[in-house]
Amino acid sequence: MNEIPEKMTDNALTDKIFSTVEGMRDEIVENFMGMLRIPALSPANGGEGEGKKAEYLMRLLKEIGVDEIKLYDAPDTVPRPNIIAIKHGKDRTRRLWVMTHTDVVPPGEASLWETDPFEPVVKNGKVYARGAEDNGQELMASLYGLKALNKLRIIPAMDIVLAFVADEETGSEKGIKFLLGKGIFKKDDLIIVPDAGNPDGTELEVAEKSILWLKIITKGKQCHASTPGRGINAFAAGMRFGVLTLEEIKKEFDAENRIFKPPASTFEPTKKEANVPNVNTIPGEDVFYLDCRILPEYDMEEVMKSVRGVADRVERETGARIGIEPVQMERAAPPTPGDAEVVQLLGSAVNQVYGIKPKPVGIGGGTCAAIVRRAGFNAVVWGKLDDMAHSPNEYAVVENLIGDTKVYALLYFGAPMTTTGAGGTKNLIISR
């Protein structure tokens, strides 16, 4: 095993860590591909759970040398294991968590894939497979960042906790929510959930919008299309409602918050259910859905009230009846402050590896970091990713996999730390 010389400059130490990661490049890619061959689909998606992938990861964790491995099995019809691996630090009272998920979504339409989604292929500097980006890249990088420190006999300043959790893709009831119920988190824990990002790695996600999904059910009276006066066209009334909603609700809730991308609330009609099967029948019922991503400063109930007001107006105009059913209501979690310690530490490590200055942002999408924030913890989301999650021909860029491994390695000892080497124990501080 390599040893750190008694005296080494911060820059020299950084270079040593980088070269150690580079020296493991082939091993990282090989084990990354080995992990991606294991589907890890939830039973809701017709799969066998995360058990086999957990076994694979347990073997890797034992090889790199962590101090504790705890397994939390959530009850289900198939294995739903959650792995907690701990590397002890100098200060045992403080912990830095990196929380990734082991489950993946189904491949989708097979004809859209150029390769087998569960037989990884390296092509043009990218690893193609389902789960490569979501969430395999950051899972493997977080693991090998710790192995780089172990190879150099570096002891972090605080405990490092790697959490490989189940069920993120289907609600997190068997994953993060299950773990939160076990009372294993401490109020001062630093938590990173690297499950989203952008291609240049400049975004540290600290806030999310409220999510409101509405099912709009318009009921009229079915009749022959040649005699529309005998019926009430539910489809036409639904379209009228949709147009007015987009016009009026966007005007009413038009505030902007520049930390978010996009900065305003969004209201978009999305899914449309089939109505009548033939062209010459006026539908008596029509159903579509509205996806609303609402800035935290607005109350979802106020949005619902305004949408109902538009529906009442359309009912009076058309004679149709419009029902509004919430499909999902997720109130925005309290944001993580941009100057929170975990945000600053992660931003510093990203800057040292990639030479960029990432900034705190908010997003309209939902991540499981919101679950952690609602439980009272600061959490930050980051990754250097091409946004291929859930897409056909999903891939991870090899250079991002290696670069992000360096980020985690630096992050793990970014605070005061100790190393054990030929000259004994010595405190080292990475410059920021």
DRENZALUM-947648 format. One record per atom (N, C-alpha, C, CB): residue in one letter; y, z, x. Coordinates in steps of 0.2 Angstrom, whole numbers, plus 5000, padded with zeros to 4 digits. Glycine has a CB too. Layout:
# DRENZALUM-947648
AYZX;...
//
This chain:
# DRENZALUM-947648
M499450005004;M500050005000;M500650005004;M500050064995;N501149965003;N501749965006;N502150025006;N502249905004;E502550045011;E502950105011;E503650085012;E502750155016;I504150125009;I504850115010;I505050155017;I505250145004;P505450115021;P505650155027;P506150215025;P506050105032;E506150255030;E506550315028;E507350295027;E506550365034;K507550255031;K508250235030;K508250155028;K508650245036;M508550145022;M508650075020;M509250075015;M507950055016;T509650015016;T510250005012;T510049995005;T510649955016;D510449995001;D510349984994;D510149904993;D510949994989;N510549864997;N510449794996;N509749774999;N510949755000;A509549815004;A508849795007;A508349825003;A508849835014;L508449874999;L507949904995;L507849854989;L508149974992;T508449824986;T508349784981;T508049714983;T509149764979;D508149694989;D507749634991;D507049654992;D508049614998;K506849714994;K506149734995;K505849724988;K506149804998;I506149754983;I505849754976;I505749684974;I506249794971;F506249644975;F506249574973;F505649534976;F506949534974;S505649544983;S505049514986;S504349534984;S505149524994;T504349594982;T503749624980;T503549594973;T503749704979;V504049584969;V503849554962;V503649474964;V504549554958;E504049444968;E503849374970;E503149364972;E504349344975;G502949414976;G502249414979;G501749424974;G502249474984;M501949454968;M501449454963;M501449404958;M501549524959;R501849354959;R501949294954;R501349264951;R502349244957;D500849244955;D500249214953;D499849264949;D499849194959;E499849324951;E499449384947;E499749394940;E499449444951;I500449394940;I500849404934;I500649354929;I501549414935;V500749284931;V500549234927;V499849234924;V500749164930;E499349244929;E498649244927;E498549294922;E498249254933;N498749354923;N498649414918;N499049404911;N498849474921;F499649374912;F499949354906;F499549304902;F500649314908;M499249254905;M498849204901;M498249234898;M498749144906;G497949274902;G497349314900;G497549354893;G497049354905;M498049384893;M498249424887;M498449374881;M498949464889;L498749314882;L498849274877;L498249234874;L499349214880;R497749244877;R497049214874;R496849254869;R496549204880;I497049314868;I496849364863;I497349354857;I496749434866;P497049334851;P497549324846;P497949384843;P497149294840;A497649434842;A497949494840;A498349484833;A498449524845;L498049464828;L498349444822;L498149504817;L498049384819;S498649524813;S498549584808;S498049564803;S499249604805;P497749604799;P497349594794;P497749554788;P496949654791;A498349574788;A498749534782;A498849464784;A499449564782;N498749444790;N498749374792;N498049344794;N499149364798;G497549384791;G496849364792;G496549374799;G496849284791;G496849424802;G496549434809;G496149494810;G497149434814;E495949514816;E495549574818;E495949624821;E495049554822;G496649624820;G497049674823;G497149674830;G496749744822;E497449724833;E497649724840;E497149754845;E498349754841;G496549774843;G496049814847;G495849774853;G495449824843;K495649714853;K495449684859;K496049674864;K495149614858;K496649654862;K497249654867;K497349724870;K497849624863;A497249774866;A497449844868;A496949854874;A497349894863;E496249834873;E495749844878;E496049814885;E495049824876;Y496249754884;Y496449714890;Y497049744893;Y496649644888;L497549774889;L498149804892;L497949874895;L498649814887;M497449914892;M497249974895;M496949964902;M496750004891;R496549904903;R496349894910;R496849884915;R495849834910;L497349844913;L497949834917;L498349894919;L498449774914;L498449934914;L498749994915;L498450044920;L498850034909;K497750044920;K497350084924;K497350054931;K496650094922;E497449994932;E497449964938;E498149974942;E497349884938;I498649974938;I499349984941;I499450054943;I499849954937;G499150104939;G499150174941;G499750204937;G499250174948;V499650224931;V500150264927;V499850334927;V500250234920;D500250384925;D500050454925;D499650474919;D500650494927;E499850444913;E499550464907;E499550404903;E500050514903;I498950394899;I498850344894;I498650374888;I498350294896;K499050374882;K498850394876;K498750344871;K499450444873;L498250354867;L498150304862;L498250334855;L497450274863;Y498650294851;Y498750324844;Y498450264839;Y499550334842;D497950274836;D497650224831;D497850234824;D496850234832;A498250194822;A498450194815;A497850174810;A499050144813;P497750214805;P497150194800;P497250124797;P497150254795;D496750084797;D496750024793;D496049994793;D497249974797;T495949944790;T495349914790;T495049884796;T495349854784;V495549874801;V495349844808;V495749884813;V495549764808;P495549884819;P495849924824;P496649914825;P495549914831;R497049964824;R497749954825;R498050004830;R498149964818;P497849994837;P498050044842;P498750034844;P497550034848;N499050094846;N499650094849;N499650134856;N500250134844;I499850094861;I499750124868;I500350154870;I499450074873;I500350214873;I500850244876;I500650264883;I501150314872;A501050224888;A500850234895;A501450274899;A500650174899;I501350324902;I501850364905;I501850364913;I501850434902;K502350344916;K502450354924;K502950414925;K502650294927;H502650464928;H503050524929;H503650514934;H502650584931;G504250544932;G504850534936;G505050594939;G505450504933;K505550594943;K505750654947;K506050704942;K506350644952;D506350684936;D506650724931;D506150714925;D507350714929;R505750764924;R505250764919;R505550774912;R504650804920;T506150794912;T506450814905;T506750744902;T506950864906;R506850694906;R507150634903;R506650574903;R507750614907;R506750534898;R506250474897;R506650414895;R505750494892;L506350354899;L506650284897;L506050254894;L506850254903;W506050234888;W505550194884;W505750114885;W505550214877;V505150074886;V505250004884;V504649994879;V505149964891;M504849974873;M504449964868;M504349894866;M504750004862;T503749864867;T503549794865;T502949794860;T503349754871;H502849744857;H502349734852;H501749694854;H502549724845;T501149704852;T500549674854;T500349614849;T499949714855;D500549624843;D500349574838;D500749514838;D500349614831;V500449464835;V500849394835;V500749364828;V500449344840;V501149314826;V501049284820;V500549224821;V501749254818;P500349204815;P499849144815;P500149084818;P499549134808;P499749034821;P500048974824;P500448934819;P499548934827;G500248934813;G500548884808;G500148824808;G501248874809;E500548764806;E500248704805;E499948684812;E500748654803;A499348674813;A498948654819;A499248584822;A498248654818;S499348534817;S499548474820;S500248474823;S499648424814;L500648524823;L501248534826;L501248554833;L501748574822;W500648584835;W500548604842;W500248544846;W500048664842;E500548544852;E500248494857;E499748524861;E500848474862;T499648584861;T499048624864;T498748674860;T499248654871;D498148704862;D497848754858;D498348814858;D497148764861;P498548844853;P499048904853;P498748964856;P499248914846;F498048964857;F497749024860;F497349004866;F497249064855;E497548954869;E497248934876;E497948914880;E496748874875;P498248964883;P498848954887;P498848894892;P499049014890;V499348864892;V499448804897;V500048814900;V499348734893;V500048804907;V500748804911;V500948724912;V500648834918;K501548714910;K501748644910;K502548644911;K501548604904;N502748614916;N503448604917;N503848674918;N503848564912;G503448724921;G503748784922;G503748834916;G504448784924;K503348814911;K503348854905;K502548874903;K503648824899;V502448924900;V501848944898;V501848934890;V501649024900;Y501448894888;Y501348874881;Y500848914877;Y501348804879;A500948954872;A500448994868;A500849024863;A500049034873;R500449044858;R500749084853;R500749154855;R500249084846;G501349184855;G501549254857;G501749254864;G500849294857;A501849194867;A502149194874;A502849224875;A502149124877;E503249204870;E503949234870;E503949294866;E504449184868;D503649294860;D503649344855;D502949384855;D503849324848;N502849434859;N503349474863;N503049484870;N503449544860;G502549434872;G502149434878;G502549434884;G501749384878;Q503049394884;Q503449394891;Q503749464893;Q504049344890;E504049494888;E504349554890;E503849614890;E504849574884;L503349604887;L502749654888;L502549654895;L502249644883;M502349594897;M502049584904;M502549604909;M501749514905;A503249584908;A503749604913;A503849674914;A504349564911;S503849714908;S503949784908;S503349814912;S503949814901;L502749794911;L502149824914;L502249804922;L501549794912;Y502349744924;Y502349724931;Y502949754935;Y502349654932;G503549764931;G504049804934;G503849874937;G504649814929;L503449904933;L503149964935;L502749964941;L502850004929;K502249904941;K501849894946;K502149884953;K501349844945;A502749854952;A503149834958;A503349904962;A503749794957;L503549954957;L503750014960;L503250054963;L504150054955;N502650054960;N502050084962;N501850054969;N501450084957;K501849994970;K501649964976;K502149984982;K501649884976;L502750004980;L503250024985;L503250094986;L503849994984;R502850134982;R502850204981;R503450234979;R502650234988;I503850204975;I504450224972;I504350274966;I504950164971;I504650324966;I504550374960;I505250364956;I504450444962;P505250344950;P505850344946;P506150414945;P505650314939;A506850414944;A507150474943;A506950504936;A507950454942;M506750474931;M506550504925;M505850474923;M507050484919;D505550494918;D504850474916;D504950404913;D504550514911;I504550354914;I504550284911;I503950284906;I504450234917;V504150264900;V503650264895;V503550194893;V503850314889;L503050164893;L502850094891;L502550104884;L502450044896;A502750074879;A502450074872;A502250004870;A502950114867;F501649994869;F501349934867;F501149944860;F500749904871;V501549924855;V501449944848;V501149894844;V502049974845;A500849904838;A500549864833;A500949844828;A499849894831;D500849794824;D501049784817;D501849764817;D500949844813;E502149744822;E502849734822;E502949674817;E503149714828;E502449624817;E502649564813;E502549564806;E502149504816;T502249624803;T502049634796;T502349704794;T501349624795;G502849724797;G503249784794;G503249844798;G502849804788;S502849854803;S502849904808;S502649974805;S503549914810;E502249974799;E502050034796;E501450064801;E501750024789;K501050014804;K500550044808;K500750044816;K499949994808;G501450034817;G501650034824;G502250084825;G501949964826;I502850054825;I503350104827;I503450154822;I504050064828;K503450144815;K503550194810;K502950244811;K503550154803;F502350224812;F501750264813;F501950314819;F501150234814;L502150294824;L502350334830;L502850384829;L502450284836;L503450354825;L503950404824;L503750464820;L504550364820;G503250454816;G502950504812;G502550554816;G502550474806;K502350534822;K501950584826;K502450634830;K501550544831;G503050624829;G503550674833;G503550664840;G503350734830;I503350614843;I503350604850;I503950584854;I502750554852;F504450574850;F505150554853;F505550614854;F505450504849;K505950614859;K506450674860;K507150644859;K506450704867;K507650684857;K508350664855;K508750624860;K508750724852;D508550644867;D508950614872;D508550554875;D509050664878;D508050534872;D507650474875;D508050414875;D507050464871;L508050374880;L508350304881;L507850254879;L508550294888;I508050204874;I507550164871;I507750094872;I507350184864;I507350044875;I507449974875;I506849944871;I507449954882;V507049894866;V506649854862;V506749784864;V506749874854;P506449754869;P506549694871;P506249634867;P506349684878;D506449624861;D506149584856;D506549524853;D505849624850;A507149514857;A507549464855;A508049454861;A507949474849;G508349394861;G508749374867;G509049304866;G508449384873;N509349284872;N509649214872;N509449184879;N510349214870;P509549124879;P509349084885;P509649104892;P509449014885;D510249134892;D510549154898;D510549224899;D511249124898;G510249264894;G510249334895;G510849374895;G509849354902;T511349344891;T512049384891;T512149424886;T512549334891;E511649434881;E511749474875;E511349534875;E511549434869;L511649594874;L511349654873;L511449674866;L511649714878;E510949674862;E510949684855;E510949754853;E510349644851;V511549774850;V511649844848;V511749864841;V512249874852;A511849804837;A511949814830;A511649764826;A512749824829;E511449774820;E511249724815;E511549734808;E510449734814;K511549674805;K511849674798;K511349704793;K512049604796;S511549724787;S511149744782;S510849684779;S511549784776;I510149684777;I509849634774;I509649644767;I509149624778;L509849594763;L509749594756;L509449524753;L510449604752;W508849524751;W508549464748;W508449474741;W507849454752;L508749424737;L508749424730;L508249374727;L509449424728;K507949384722;K507549334718;K507949324712;K506849364717;I508149264711;I508549244705;I508049204700;I509149194707;I507949234694;I507549204689;I507949184683;I507049264687;T508049124682;T508449094677;T507949064671;T508849034679;K508149094665;K507649074659;K508149034654;K507349134656;G507848984652;G508148944647;G507648924641;G508448874650;K507648854639;K507248834634;K506948764636;K507548834627;Q506348764637;Q506048694639;Q506048644634;Q505248714642;C506148584636;C506148534631;C506048464634;C506848534626;H506048404631;H505948344633;H506648324637;H505748294628;A506548294642;A507148274646;A507648224642;A507048244653;S507348184638;S507748134634;S508148174628;S507348084631;T508048234627;T508348264622;T508648334624;T507948274615;P509048334629;P509248404632;P509648444628;P509748384638;G509948424622;G510248464618;G509748514614;G510648424613;R509148504614;R508648544611;R508448604615;R508048504609;G508648604621;G508448654626;G508948684630;G507848624631;I508848724634;I509348754639;I509048744646;I509448834638;N509348704650;N509048684657;N509148744662;N509448624660;A508548774663;A508548834668;A508748814675;A507948874667;F508548754677;F508648734683;F509448724684;F508248664685;A509748684679;A510448674680;A510848734680;A510648624674;A510648784676;A511048854676;A510948884682;A510748894670;G510348884685;G510248914692;G510648884697;G509448914693;M510648814697;M511148784702;M511848804701;M511048704701;R512048804695;R512748824693;R512848894696;R512848824686;F512448944695;F512449004697;F512449014705;F511849054695;G512048974708;G512048964716;G512648944719;G511448924718;V512948894716;V513648864718;V514148914717;V513748794715;L514248944712;L514748994710;L514649054715;L514749014703;T514049074716;T513949134720;T514149124727;T513149154720;L514049064730;L514249044737;L514949044737;L513948974739;E515349014732;E516049014732;E516349074732;E516248964727;E516149114727;E516549174725;E516349234729;E516449194718;I515649244731;I515449304735;I515749294742;I514749314735;K515749234745;K515949224752;K516749244752;K515849154754;K517149234747;K517849244747;K517949324746;K518149214741;E517549354742;E517649424741;E517449464747;E517149444735;F516849444750;F516649484756;F516749444763;F515849504755;D517349434764;D517549384769;D517749414776;D518149344767;A517649484777;A517849514783;A517449484789;A517749594782;E517749494795;E517449474801;E517349524806;E517749404804;N516849534809;N516749584815;N516549544821;N516249634813;R516949534826;R516849494831;R516249514836;R517449484836;I515949574835;I515349594839;I514749554836;I515249664839;F514749534830;F514149494827;F514249424828;F514149514820;K513649394828;K513549324828;K513049304822;K513249294835;P513349264817;P514049244816;P514449314814;P514149194811;P515149304815;P515549364814;P515549384806;P516149354817;A515449344802;A515549364795;A514849374791;A515849304791;S514849404785;S514249404781;S514049334779;S514349454775;T513349324778;T513149264776;T512749274770;T512649234782;F512849224765;F512449214759;F512149144758;F512949234753;E511549144759;E511249074759;E510649074754;E510949054766;P510649024749;P510049004745;P509448974750;P510148954739;T508849004749;T508348984753;T507748954749;T508149044758;K507248994748;K506648974745;K506748954738;K506149034746;K506348904736;K506448874729;K505748864727;K506748804729;E505548904721;E504848894718;E504848834714;E504748964714;A504248804713;A504148754708;A504248774701;A503448724709;N504548724697;N504648734690;N504148694686;N505348724688;V504448644683;V503948594679;V503648544684;V504348564673;P503048524682;P502648484686;P502848404685;P501948484685;N503148394680;N503348324679;N504048304678;N502948294672;V504248244679;V505048234680;V505348234673;V505048164683;N505048214667;N505348204661;N505348274657;N505048154657;T505248334660;T505348394656;T505848434659;T504648434656;I506348464654;I506848504656;I506548574657;I507448514651;P506548604663;P506248674664;P506548724660;P506248694671;G506148774657;G506348834654;G506348894658;G505848844648;E506148884664;E506248944669;E506248914676;E505548984669;D506748944680;D506848924687;D506948984692;D507448874687;V506648974698;V506649034702;V506849014709;V505949074703;F507349044712;F507549034719;F507749094722;F508148984720;Y507849094729;Y508049164732;Y508649154736;Y507449174737;L508949214737;L509649214740;L509549264746;L510249234736;D509649244752;D509649284758;D510349304760;D509249244764;C510449364760;C511149394762;C511049434768;C511449434756;R511549424773;R511549464779;R512249494779;R511449424785;I512349554778;I512949584776;I513249634781;I512949624769;L513849624783;L514149674788;L514149744786;L514949654789;P514049784791;P513849854789;P514449894786;P513749894796;E515049864786;E515649894783;E515649884775;E516249864785;Y515149834773;Y515149824766;Y514549864763;Y515049754764;D514549884756;D514049914753;D513649864749;D514349974748;M512949864750;M512549814747;M512549824739;M511849824749;E512649884737;E512749894729;E513349854727;E512749964728;E513849854731;E514449814729;E514349734728;E515049824733;V513949714733;V513749644733;V513349624727;V513349624740;M512849674726;M512449664720;M512849664713;M511849724719;K513349704713;K513749704707;K514149644706;K514249764708;S514349614712;S514749544712;S514249494710;S515049534718;V513649494712;V513149434711;V513049444703;V512549444715;R512949504701;R512849514694;R513349484689;R512649584692;G514049494692;G514549474688;G514549394688;G515249494692;V514349364693;V514349284693;V513749264688;V514149254700;A513249304688;A512649284683;A512949294676;A512049334685;D513249344675;D513549354668;D513949304666;D513949424667;R514349274670;R514849224668;R514449154667;R515249204674;V513849144671;V513449084670;V513049094663;V513049074676;E512849154662;E512549164655;E512949144650;E512249234655;R513549164650;R514049144644;R514149074644;R514649184645;E514249044649;E514348964649;E513748924647;E514548944656;T513148944649;T512548904648;T512048924642;T512248894654;G512148984641;G511649014636;G510949034639;G511448964631;A510949024646;A510349044649;A510349124651;A510249004656;R509749144653;R509749214655;R509549224662;R509249254650;I509949264666;I509849264673;I509649334675;I510449244677;G509049344678;G508749404681;G508849404688;G508049414679;I509049464691;I509149474698;I508649524701;I509849484700;E508249514705;E507749564708;E507849564715;E507049544706;P507949624718;P507949634725;P507249634728;P508249704727;V507149584733;V506549584736;V506549624742;V506349504738;Q507049634746;Q507149674751;Q507849704752;Q506949634758;M507949764753;M508549794754;M508549844760;M508849834748;E508749814766;E508749854772;E509549874774;E508349814778;R509749934773;R510349944775;R510449954783;R510550014772;A511049924785;A511149924792;A511049994795;A511849894794;A510649994801;A510650054804;A511250074808;A510050054809;P511350134810;P511950154814;P511950114820;P512050224815;P512450084822;P512450044829;P512350084835;P513049994829;T512150064840;T512150094847;T512750084850;T511550064851;P513150134852;P513750124855;P513750074861;P514050184857;G514250034862;G514149984868;G514250024875;G514749934867;D514450084875;D514550124881;D513950174882;D515150154882;A513450164877;A512850214878;A512550204885;A512350194872;E512250254887;E511950254894;E511350204894;E511650324895;V510950194889;V510450144890;V510750074890;V509950154884;V511250064887;V511549994887;V511849984894;V512149994881;Q512150034897;Q512450024903;Q511950014909;Q512950084905;L511450054908;L510950044913;L510549974913;L510350104912;L510449954907;L510149894906;L510549834909;L509849874899;G511249834906;G511649784908;G511749784916;G512349804905;S511749844919;S511849844927;S511249804930;S511849914929;A510649824927;A510049784930;A510049714929;A509349814927;V510249694923;V510249624922;V510749584926;V510449604914;N511349624927;N511849594932;N511649584939;N512449634932;Q511249634941;Q510949634948;Q510449574949;Q510649694950;V510049564944;V509549504945;V509849444944;V508949524940;Y510249434938;Y510449364936;Y511149344938;Y510349354929;G511549394940;G512249384942;G512649374936;G512249324947;I512549404930;I512949394924;I513149454922;I512549354919;K513649454917;K513849524914;K513749514907;K514649534916;P513149544905;P512949544898;P513449584894;P512249564897;K513549564887;K513949604883;K513549624877;K514549564881;P513849684874;P513549704868;P513649664862;P513749784866;V513149644858;V513249604852;V512949634846;V513049534854;G513049604840;G512749614834;G512449554831;G513149654829;I511849564828;I511549504825;I511449504818;I510849494829;G511249454814;G511149454807;G510349464806;G511349384804;G509949444811;G509249454810;G509049524811;G508849414815;G508449544809;G508149614809;G507649624815;G507849634803;T507749674819;T507249694824;T507049764822;T507549684831;C506449784825;C506249844824;C506649904828;C505449854827;A507149874832;A507549924835;A507949964829;A508049894839;A508049924824;A508449964818;A508050024815;A508549914812;I507350014816;I506950074813;I507050134818;I506150054814;V507150124824;V507250174829;V507950204828;V507150144836;R508450154827;R509150184826;R509150224820;R509650124826;R508850204814;R508850244808;R508550314809;R508450204803;A508150314814;A507850384816;A508250424820;A507150374819;G508850404822;G509350444826;G509350424833;G509150514825;F509050374836;F509050354843;F509450294844;F508350354845;N509750294850;N510050234853;N509550194855;N510650254858;A509650124853;A509150074856;A509550014857;A508550064851;V509349974862;V509649914864;V509049864864;V510049914871;V509249794862;V508749744862;V509049694867;V508649714855;W508549664871;W508749614876;W508149574878;W509049644882;G508249514881;G507749474884;G508049404886;G507149464879;K507849374891;K508049314893;K507549264890;K508149304901;L507749234884;L507249204880;L507549134877;L507049244874;D507149084876;D507349024873;D507349024866;D506948964876;D507249074863;D507249084855;D506649034852;D507849064852;M506049044855;M505449004852;M505049044848;M505048974858;A505249104846;A504849144842;A504649114835;A505149214841;H503949114834;H503649094828;H503649014827;H504049114822;S503948984832;S503948904832;S503248874835;S504548884837;P503148814832;P502548784836;P502748764843;P502448714832;N502248764847;N502348754854;N502748804857;N502648684855;E502648864855;E503048924858;E502848924865;E502848994854;Y503348944869;Y503248954876;Y503749014879;Y503448884880;A503549034885;A503949074889;A504049034896;A503549144891;V504649044898;V504849014905;V504649054910;V505649004905;V504249034915;V503949074920;V504549104924;V503549024925;E505049074926;E505649104930;E505949164926;E506149054931;N505949154919;N506149214915;N505649274916;N506249194908;L505049254915;L504549314916;L504549344922;L503849274915;I504649314928;I504749344934;I505449374935;I504649294940;G505949344933;G506649374933;G506649434929;G507149324931;D506349434923;D506449494919;D505949554922;D506149484912;T505449534925;T505049584929;T505549624934;T504449554932;K505949584937;K506349614942;K506849664939;K506749564946;V507149644933;V507549684929;V507249744927;V507749644922;Y506649744925;Y506349814923;Y506249854930;Y505649804920;A506049824935;A505949864941;A506549894943;A505649814947;L507149864943;L507749894945;L507949944940;L508349834946;L507849934934;L508049974928;L507650044929;L507849944922;Y507050034931;Y506650094931;Y506850144937;Y505950084933;F507150124942;F507450164947;F508250154947;F507150164954;G508550134942;G509250124942;G509650184943;G509450084936;A509450244941;A509750304942;A509550334948;A509550354936;P509750394950;P509550424956;P508750434956;P509850494957;M508450424962;M507750424962;M507450444969;M507450354960;T506850454969;T506550474976;T506050424978;T506250544976;T505950414984;T505350374986;T504950414991;T505550304990;T504250404991;T503850434996;T503650385001;T503250464993;G503750395008;G503650355013;G503450385019;G504150305014;A503450355025;A503350385031;A503750435033;A503350335037;G504350435031;G504850485033;G504950545028;G505550455034;G504450545023;G504550605018;G504850575012;G504850665021;T505250625009;T505550615002;T506350605003;T505450664997;K506650555000;K507350535001;K507650514995;K507450485007;N508250534993;N508550514987;N508850444988;N509050564985;L508850404984;L509150334984;L509550324978;L508650284986;I510150294978;I510450274972;I510650194973;I511150314972;I510450164968;I510650084968;I511450084966;I510250044963;S511750044969;S512450034968;S512549994961;S512850004974;R513150014958;R513249974951;R513949944952;R513250024945;
//
